[in-house]
């Protein structure tokens, strides 16, 4: 099964479209947290794959 991870830019674009449709305040309070969240799972999955190969 192939997993598609969203980039930070894709998440920002989705947020913009959702706010345009449903209302709300544009922007993110802490972009660093969003960026961290979009990268962490991809790195974790890669680490797990490498750990399994070594075992």
N, CA, C and O of each residue as an XYZ file, in Angstrom:
220
protein
N       0.841     -1.173      0.000
C       0.000      0.000      0.000
C       0.891      1.242      0.000
O       1.796      1.364      0.825
N       0.632      2.143     -0.914
C       1.399      3.380     -0.993
C       0.662      4.484     -0.244
O      -0.540      4.677     -0.420
N       1.394      5.192      0.583
C       0.823      6.270      1.388
C       1.200      7.604      0.749
O       2.358      7.819      0.391
N       0.231      8.490      0.609
C       0.475      9.837      0.071
C       0.466     10.823      1.231
O      -0.562     11.025      1.878
N       1.602     11.427      1.484
C       1.705     12.427      2.533
C       1.473     13.799      1.923
O       1.986     14.097      0.845
N       0.711     14.628      2.601
C       0.462     15.985      2.132
C       1.618     16.892      2.540
O       2.147     16.796      3.647
N       1.990     17.765      1.625
C       3.015     18.750      1.960
C       2.375     19.879      2.772
O       1.152     20.007      2.830
N       3.208     20.669      3.379
C       2.712     21.818      4.132
C       1.943     22.763      3.212
O       0.904     23.298      3.599
N       2.445     22.971      2.006
C       1.752     23.844      1.044
C       0.379     23.298      0.671
O      -0.570     24.066      0.512
N       0.266     21.981      0.530
C      -1.037     21.380      0.215
C      -2.025     21.581      1.364
O      -3.205     21.845      1.134
N      -1.542     21.458      2.592
C      -2.410     21.651      3.754
C      -2.861     23.106      3.837
O      -4.030     23.376      4.111
N      -1.942     24.048      3.603
C      -2.310     25.465      3.596
C      -3.361     25.751      2.524
O      -4.319     26.483      2.771
N      -3.183     25.175      1.337
C      -4.140     25.392      0.242
C      -5.516     24.830      0.596
O      -6.539     25.453      0.313
N      -5.535     23.657      1.212
C      -6.814     23.070      1.630
C      -7.497     23.952      2.663
O      -8.710     24.155      2.612
N      -6.710     24.476      3.606
C      -7.268     25.340      4.635
C      -7.868     26.597      4.004
O      -8.962     27.018      4.382
N      -7.169     27.188      3.059
C      -7.672     28.392      2.390
C      -9.018     28.123      1.709
O      -9.955     28.912      1.828
N      -9.094     27.004      1.000
C     -10.350     26.656      0.295
C     -11.479     26.404      1.281
O     -12.608     26.839      1.052
N     -11.192     25.708      2.370
C     -12.233     25.428      3.359
C     -12.730     26.702      4.040
O     -13.927     26.861      4.279
N     -11.810     27.600      4.349
C     -12.216     28.866      4.961
C     -13.038     29.691      3.981
O     -14.021     30.324      4.365
N     -12.634     29.682      2.714
C     -13.417     30.400      1.699
C     -14.843     29.845      1.602
O     -15.794     30.606      1.426
N     -14.989     28.540      1.715
C     -16.309     27.899      1.600
C     -17.150     28.060      2.862
O     -18.344     28.350      2.781
N     -16.541     27.875      4.011
C     -17.305     27.780      5.253
C     -17.093     28.947      6.217
O     -17.782     29.053      7.231
N     -16.145     29.814      5.899
C     -15.890     30.967      6.754
C     -14.824     30.680      7.785
O     -14.458     29.530      8.028
N     -14.347     31.721      8.373
C     -13.315     31.599      9.388
C     -12.213     32.602      9.139
O     -12.290     33.407      8.211
N     -11.200     32.552      9.959
C     -10.086     33.470      9.861
C      -8.948     32.805      9.101
O      -8.529     31.697      9.434
N      -8.457     33.486      8.088
C      -7.338     32.955      7.308
C      -6.050     33.031      8.113
O      -5.864     33.914      8.950
N      -5.177     32.090      7.837
C      -3.866     32.089      8.475
C      -3.738     30.987      9.505
O      -4.713     30.344      9.894
N      -2.504     30.793      9.933
C      -2.165     29.769     10.920
C      -1.408     30.461     12.043
O      -0.513     31.269     11.793
N      -1.761     30.150     13.251
C      -1.123     30.792     14.401
C       0.359     30.451     14.475
O       1.186     31.327     14.730
N       0.703     29.164     14.250
C       2.105     28.750     14.339
C       2.438     27.836     13.164
O       2.253     26.622     13.261
N       2.926     28.397     12.054
C       3.242     27.586     10.875
C       4.268     26.492     11.159
O       4.259     25.452     10.501
N       5.146     26.714     12.124
C       6.164     25.713     12.453
C       5.557     24.420     12.968
O       6.051     23.334     12.663
N       4.497     24.528     13.739
C       3.832     23.331     14.255
C       3.172     22.566     13.108
O       3.228     21.337     13.063
N       2.550     23.292     12.189
C       1.940     22.627     11.033
C       3.003     21.933     10.193
O       2.815     20.792      9.771
N       4.102     22.604      9.953
C       5.178     22.008      9.165
C       5.735     20.771      9.855
O       6.011     19.763      9.204
N       5.895     20.847     11.139
C       6.382     19.703     11.907
C       5.410     18.527     11.793
O       5.823     17.380     11.620
N       4.134     18.826     11.890
C       3.128     17.770     11.807
C       3.051     17.112     10.455
O       2.762     15.919     10.366
N       3.305     17.863      9.395
C       3.233     17.268      8.061
C       4.476     16.452      7.745
O       4.434     15.594      6.863
N       5.581     16.695      8.442
C       6.821     15.961      8.182
C       7.012     14.760      9.100
O       7.598     13.756      8.696
N       6.523     14.858     10.328
C       6.808     13.827     11.333
C       6.387     12.427     10.901
O       7.155     11.479     11.069
N       5.199     12.278     10.356
C       4.718     10.946     10.019
C       5.481     10.346      8.849
O       5.734      9.142      8.816
N       5.845     11.186      7.894
C       6.626     10.690      6.769
C       7.990     10.195      7.243
O       8.455      9.142      6.806
N       8.628     10.946      8.133
C       9.918     10.519      8.664
C       9.789      9.272      9.527
O      10.647      8.391      9.482
N       8.722      9.196     10.307
C       8.496      8.023     11.147
C       8.318      6.769     10.295
O       8.888      5.722     10.602
N       7.529      6.872      9.230
C       7.313      5.718      8.361
C       8.625      5.276      7.711
O       8.905      4.080      7.632
N       9.416      6.221      7.253
C      10.697      5.878      6.638
C      11.620      5.210      7.653
O      12.304      4.241      7.324
N      11.644      5.720      8.881
C      12.465      5.130      9.929
C      12.018      3.696     10.215
O      12.847      2.802     10.386
N      10.700      3.485     10.265
C      10.186      2.144     10.538
C      10.568      1.181      9.418
O      10.954      0.043      9.687
N      10.463      1.624      8.168
C      10.835      0.768      7.035
C      12.316      0.397      7.124
O      12.678     -0.759      6.904
N      13.161      1.358      7.440
C      14.598      1.090      7.550
C      14.894      0.156      8.713
O      15.776     -0.697      8.608
N      14.178      0.300      9.813
C      14.386     -0.574     10.977
C      14.006     -2.012     10.661
O      14.681     -2.946     11.093
N      12.930     -2.188      9.910
C      12.463     -3.528      9.546
C      13.477     -4.195      8.608
O      13.748     -5.388      8.742
N      14.034     -3.441      7.671
C      15.018     -3.991      6.732
C      16.271     -4.460      7.460
O      16.870     -5.464      7.075
N      16.672     -3.745      8.508
C      17.883     -4.087      9.261
C      17.667     -5.297     10.171
O      18.626     -5.988     10.514
N      16.430     -5.559     10.562
C      16.159     -6.640     11.511
C      16.226     -8.001     10.886
O      16.018     -9.004     11.567
